[in-house]
């Protein structure tokens, strides 16, 4: 019988497609609280439909 802890352990372990591998040191430098991580993501990501609000023109190949 699988325990709840075993299930949590399985799903919190990185797999081949989610492991940071050689980039682990970069991830280690990220903030550990959700609010600070949200600020990092907001500084890196831009939704294509929000780009005009920021005065950003996206290249055509980005949208395809």
Secondary structure, DSSP 8 states (H G I E B T S, - for coil): ---HHHHHHHHHS--TTT--GGGHHHHHTS-SSHHHHHHHHHHH---TTTGGGGT----HHHH-
